[in-house]
């Protein structure tokens, strides 16, 4: 059991003209990122027998003071927006450095692609459901009455965190401290068209074919639009591309929310797919694009925050060898043999995805330090699967469609 800060966010539209603040803040944030990038020092370190170059981000008080002093020149809005931009820039670099060390991010300056303003808690007041945000001290403010929004009953007893301002919309974040428990955990193996799970007793299958189909459908639409209008009607091309991109995102998110909601009543164990990068050995762009049509990482994140909000813990394990390792004897089979896993050492024969979900389940229990099941259930010391070496049978799994979810 651990206590964690869990967060929920709700976005609504607004009619305030804040374009000047948002554009100026974004330009300031980009300038701060540029200044930090120019002062990064790169140092060589030996990692697993080879030399690698790592970034040393400047964090001294003098450096931050100089940035703040420079940023405040000709700044007409509240000075706390400058502090917000500096903190946001360092958060971006912290995330980039973490991904760079894992080999995911390149040695390239982080870029801001969308305009926004992060309004920290010192820039607004919150009382009795009313939010008052300072734009210019003692001159200009904007107000929002949260009681008028549909989500008020859900958030009235929560703490209001940071606020994100965009042109035409505003996002409110709410938080609370929650004790996370390990309850009926299930380990999930991510595949192109399904999530395959195991909870110590039986197998589950969440079908993701509908998600893949939506992505493929809109990919073909964009291709037709590109062929017909990109050169002859550039304005129409941009409008249609944005329109169908928005529709695709909304349809996929609707399905993802349905799936994740049905899975938020227990603990989960996932593979850390960002660590794996999910790239095939052939480096084929077509294959990589196909892999990401399953939206594995998005689904994992949705399940995580919803499960955490309900008080259930979620862990991520390294994905290395989860598919190749025999779930009975632990032997690593280097040669992949299609959809059926066959162990040459102990003779185990079973579905490859089922085998992987068992290994993921066991690794996750190890990270929690569990030897027995929580809540007084039976122990997790499992008997060998398919002990007689029979061929894989459909009855070994429980197939659950997107419409049924987990029951």
C-alpha positions in Angstrom: 0.0 0.0 0.0 1.2 3.5 -0.9 -0.2 7.0 -1.0 -0.1 8.8 -4.3 -1.3 12.1 -5.7 -4.0 11.3 -8.3 -5.2 13.9 -10.8 -8.2 14.4 -13.1 -8.6 17.1 -15.7 -11.7 18.7 -17.3 -11.7 21.0 -20.3 -14.3 23.6 -21.3 -14.5 26.4 -23.9 -14.3 30.1 -23.0 -14.9 33.4 -24.7 -12.2 35.5 -23.2 -9.7 37.1 -25.6 -6.4 35.9 -24.2 -4.5 35.5 -27.4 -1.9 38.1 -26.5 -1.0 36.4 -23.2 -0.9 32.9 -24.7 1.3 34.0 -27.7 3.7 36.0 -25.4 4.0 33.2 -22.9 4.7 30.6 -25.6 7.4 32.8 -27.1 8.9 33.3 -23.7 8.9 29.6 -23.0 10.6 28.9 -26.3 13.3 31.6 -25.5 13.9 30.0 -22.1 14.2 26.5 -23.6 16.7 28.0 -26.2 18.8 29.5 -23.4 18.9 26.3 -21.3 19.8 24.3 -24.4 22.7 26.6 -25.2 24.1 26.2 -21.7 23.9 22.4 -21.5 27.2 20.6 -21.0 27.7 17.2 -22.6 29.9 14.7 -20.7 31.0 11.2 -21.6 30.2 8.3 -19.3 30.8 4.6 -19.7 27.6 2.5 -19.7 27.8 -1.3 -20.1 31.3 -1.2 -21.6 30.8 1.7 -24.1 31.0 5.4 -23.9 27.8 7.5 -24.0 27.3 11.3 -23.9 24.9 12.6 -21.3 23.5 16.1 -20.9 24.2 18.2 -17.8 21.4 20.7 -17.5 22.3 24.0 -15.8 20.3 24.3 -12.5 22.3 26.8 -10.4 20.5 29.7 -8.7 22.6 32.2 -10.5 21.6 30.8 -13.9 17.9 30.8 -13.0 18.1 34.3 -11.6 19.7 35.6 -14.8 16.9 33.9 -16.9 14.2 35.5 -14.7 15.8 38.9 -14.8 16.1 38.8 -18.6 12.5 37.5 -19.0 10.9 40.2 -16.8 12.2 43.0 -19.1 9.2 44.4 -21.0 6.9 41.7 -19.5 3.5 43.4 -19.0 1.7 40.5 -17.3 2.0 39.1 -13.8 5.6 38.2 -12.9 4.5 34.7 -11.7 3.9 33.8 -15.4 7.7 34.1 -15.9 8.2 31.7 -12.9 5.7 29.4 -14.5 7.5 29.4 -17.8 10.8 28.7 -16.1 9.4 25.8 -14.2 7.6 24.4 -17.3 10.9 24.6 -19.3 12.8 22.6 -16.6 10.0 20.0 -16.5 10.2 19.6 -20.3 14.0 19.2 -20.0 13.6 16.7 -17.2 11.3 14.6 -19.2 13.5 14.9 -22.3 16.6 13.8 -20.4 14.8 10.8 -19.0 13.8 9.7 -22.5 17.3 10.5 -23.9 18.9 8.2 -21.3 16.6 5.4 -22.3 17.5 5.9 -26.0 14.0 7.1 -27.0 14.7 10.9 -27.5 17.5 12.2 -29.7 20.2 14.8 -29.0 17.8 17.5 -30.2 16.3 20.5 -28.5 12.8 20.0 -27.2 10.2 21.9 -29.2 6.9 23.6 -28.3 4.4 22.7 -31.0 1.2 24.2 -29.4 0.5 27.5 -27.7 -0.6 27.4 -24.1 -0.2 29.0 -20.7 0.3 27.1 -17.5 -1.4 29.0 -14.7 0.2 28.0 -11.4 -1.6 28.2 -8.1 -0.1 31.6 -7.2 -1.9 33.2 -10.2 -5.5 32.4 -9.2 -7.8 32.3 -6.3 -10.4 29.6 -5.7 -13.3 29.9 -3.3 -16.8 28.5 -3.3 -16.5 27.1 -6.9 -15.3 30.5 -8.4 -11.9 30.8 -10.0 -10.3 34.2 -10.5 -7.2 34.3 -12.7 -4.8 37.2 -12.7 -3.7 38.5 -16.1 -2.3 41.9 -15.2 -1.9 42.7 -11.5 -4.7 45.1 -10.2 -5.8 45.7 -13.8 -7.1 42.6 -15.6 -8.7 39.4 -14.3 -10.8 36.6 -15.8 -13.3 34.6 -13.8 -14.9 31.2 -14.1 -17.8 29.7 -12.0 -17.2 26.0 -11.9 -20.8 25.4 -10.5 -22.1 26.1 -14.0 -20.2 23.2 -15.5 -21.4 19.6 -15.8 -18.5 18.2 -13.7 -19.0 20.3 -10.6 -20.6 17.5 -8.5 -17.5 15.4 -9.2 -14.9 18.0 -8.2 -16.6 20.1 -5.5 -14.7 18.3 -2.7 -11.3 18.1 -4.5 -8.3 20.4 -4.6 -7.8 22.6 -7.6 -4.4 22.3 -9.1 -2.7 24.0 -12.1 -4.8 25.4 -14.9 -3.9 25.3 -18.6 -5.1 28.1 -20.8 -5.4 27.8 -24.6 -7.0 30.0 -27.2 -10.7 29.2 -26.8 -10.4 26.6 -24.1 -9.3 26.1 -20.5 -8.4 22.9 -18.6 -8.8 22.6 -14.9 -6.9 19.9 -13.0 -8.2 18.5 -9.7 -6.2 16.3 -7.3 -6.5 14.3 -4.1 -4.2 12.0 -2.1 -5.2 8.4 -2.5 -4.0 5.2 -0.9 -3.2 2.6 -3.6 -3.8 -1.1 -3.0 -3.0 -4.2 -4.9 -6.3 -5.9 -5.5 -6.8 -8.8 -7.9 -3.9 -7.9 -10.2 -3.8 -8.9 -13.8 -0.8 -8.9 -16.2 -1.3 -7.7 -19.8 0.7 -8.5 -22.9 0.1 -5.8 -25.6 -0.3 -7.0 -29.2 -1.4 -5.4 -32.4 -5.1 -6.4 -32.3 -5.5 -7.4 -28.6 -4.5 -7.1 -25.0 -3.9 -10.5 -23.5 -4.1 -10.9 -19.7 -3.6 -13.4 -16.9 -4.6 -13.0 -13.2 -3.2 -16.2 -11.7 -6.3 -18.2 -12.5 -7.5 -17.5 -16.0 -6.7 -15.7 -19.2 -8.5 -12.6 -20.7 -8.4 -11.1 -24.2 -9.5 -7.5 -24.9 -9.9 -7.1 -28.7 -8.5 -3.9 -30.2 -9.4 -4.6 -33.8 -12.0 -1.8 -33.9 -9.3 0.7 -32.8 -7.0 -0.5 -35.5 -9.8 -0.4 -38.1 -10.6 3.3 -37.2 -7.0 4.3 -37.7 -6.8 2.4 -41.0 -10.1 3.9 -42.2 -8.9 7.5 -41.6 -5.5 6.8 -43.0 -7.1 5.8 -46.3 -9.3 9.0 -46.2 -6.3 11.2 -45.7 -4.5 9.6 -48.5 -7.4 10.3 -50.9 -7.7 13.9 -49.7 -3.9 14.3 -50.2 -4.1 13.0 -53.8 -7.0 15.2 -54.8 -6.6 18.5 -53.0 -3.1 19.0 -51.6 -1.7 20.8 -54.7 -4.8 22.2 -56.3 -6.7 23.3 -53.2 -4.3 23.8 -50.3 -6.8 25.6 -48.0 -9.4 22.9 -48.5 -6.7 20.3 -47.9 -5.7 21.7 -44.5 -9.4 22.1 -43.5 -10.3 18.5 -44.4 -7.1 17.0 -42.9 -7.8 18.8 -39.5 -11.5 17.8 -39.7 -10.8 14.1 -40.1 -7.9 14.0 -37.7 -10.3 15.4 -35.0 -12.9 12.8 -35.9 -10.4 10.0 -35.8 -9.1 11.1 -32.4 -12.6 11.4 -30.9 -13.7 8.0 -32.1 -10.6 6.3 -30.8 -10.8 8.1 -27.5 -14.4 7.1 -27.0 -13.5 3.4 -27.4 -10.5 3.8 -25.2 -12.5 5.3 -22.4 -15.1 2.5 -22.6 -12.4 -0.1 -22.3 -10.4 1.6 -19.6 -13.4 2.4 -17.5 -14.4 -1.3 -17.4 -10.8 -2.2 -16.3 -10.5 0.4 -13.5 -11.7 -1.8 -10.7 -8.5 -3.8 -10.1 -4.7 -3.5 -10.2 -2.8 -4.0 -13.4 0.7 -4.9 -14.6 1.9 -3.6 -18.0 5.0 -3.7 -20.1 6.9 -0.4 -20.3 6.4 0.0 -24.0 8.1 3.5 -24.1 11.3 1.7 -22.9 11.0 -0.9 -25.7 10.3 1.8 -28.3 8.1 -0.7 -30.1 10.2 -0.8 -33.3 10.7 -3.8 -35.4 14.1 -5.1 -36.4 13.6 -4.3 -40.0 13.2 -0.6 -39.3 10.3 -0.6 -41.7 8.3 2.7 -41.5 5.2 0.8 -42.7 5.6 -1.8 -40.0 6.2 0.8 -37.3 3.2 2.8 -38.4 1.1 -0.4 -38.3 2.3 -1.2 -34.7 1.1 2.1 -33.3 -2.4 1.8 -34.7 -3.1 -0.3 -31.6 -2.7 2.7 -29.3 -1.1 0.5 -26.6 0.5 3.3 -24.6 -2.6 5.5 -24.7 -4.8 2.7 -23.4 -2.2 1.9 -20.6 -2.2 5.5 -19.5 -6.0 5.7 -19.4 -6.3 2.5 -17.4 -3.6 3.7 -15.0 -5.1 7.0 -14.1 -8.6 5.6 -13.7 -7.4 2.7 -11.6 -5.3 5.0 -9.4 -8.2 7.3 -9.0 -10.2 4.3 -7.6 -7.4 3.3 -5.3 -5.8 0.5 -7.3 -2.0 0.3 -8.0 -0.5 -0.1 -11.4 3.1 -1.1 -12.2 5.2 -1.2 -15.4 7.9 -3.9 -16.0 10.7 -4.1 -18.5 9.4 -6.0 -21.6 12.7 -7.8 -22.2 12.2 -11.6 -22.9 8.6 -11.7 -21.7 7.6 -13.4 -24.9 10.7 -15.7 -25.2 10.7 -17.0 -21.6 9.0 -20.3 -20.8 6.4 -19.7 -18.1 7.0 -23.2 -16.7 10.8 -23.7 -16.5 12.1 -20.2 -17.3 14.2 -21.2 -20.3 14.7 -18.4 -22.9 13.9 -19.5 -26.5 15.8 -17.3 -28.8 14.0 -18.4 -32.0 10.5 -17.1 -32.4 8.1 -19.7 -33.8 4.8 -17.9 -34.7 1.7 -17.8 -32.6 2.5 -20.9 -30.6 5.2 -21.0 -27.9 7.2 -24.3 -27.7 9.8 -24.9 -25.1 12.5 -27.3 -26.2 13.6 -27.9 -22.6 10.4 -28.8 -20.7 8.1 -29.4 -23.7 5.5 -26.7 -22.8 3.3 -25.9 -25.8 0.8 -22.9 -25.5 -0.3 -19.7 -27.1 2.6 -17.2 -27.3 0.6 -14.3 -25.9 -0.8 -16.3 -23.0 2.7 -17.4 -22.2 3.9 -13.7 -22.2 1.0 -12.6 -20.0 1.9 -15.2 -17.3 5.5 -14.0 -17.3 4.4 -10.3 -17.0 2.0 -11.3 -14.2 4.8 -12.9 -12.2 7.3 -10.1 -12.8 4.7 -7.6 -11.6 4.1 -9.5 -8.4 7.8 -9.5 -7.8 7.9 -5.7 -8.1 5.2 -5.5 -5.5 7.0 -8.1 -3.3 4.0 -10.4 -3.2 4.2 -14.1 -2.7 0.5 -14.7 -1.9 -2.6 -13.1 -3.4 -4.0 -10.0 -1.7 -7.3 -9.9 0.2 -6.9 -13.5 1.4 -7.3 -15.2 -2.0 -5.4 -18.3 -2.9 -1.6 -18.0 -3.3 0.0 -17.1 -6.6 2.2 -20.1 -6.6 0.9 -21.4 -9.9 0.9 -24.9 -11.2 2.5 -25.6 -14.6 0.4 -24.7 -17.6 -0.5 -27.4 -20.0 1.6 -30.0 -18.2 1.0 -32.8 -20.7 2.4 -30.7 -23.6 -1.0 -30.8 -25.5 -1.6 -28.6 -28.4 -3.0 -25.1 -27.7 -6.8 -25.2 -27.3 -9.2 -22.3 -27.6 -10.7 -23.2 -24.1 -7.4 -22.0 -22.5 -8.4 -18.4 -22.9 -11.4 -16.2 -22.2 -12.1 -13.9 -25.2 -13.7 -10.6 -24.3 -14.8 -8.2 -27.1 -14.7 -4.4 -27.0 -18.5 -4.4 -26.4 -18.3 -6.8 -23.5 -15.1 -5.6 -21.9 -14.1 -7.4 -18.7 -17.0 -9.1 -16.9 
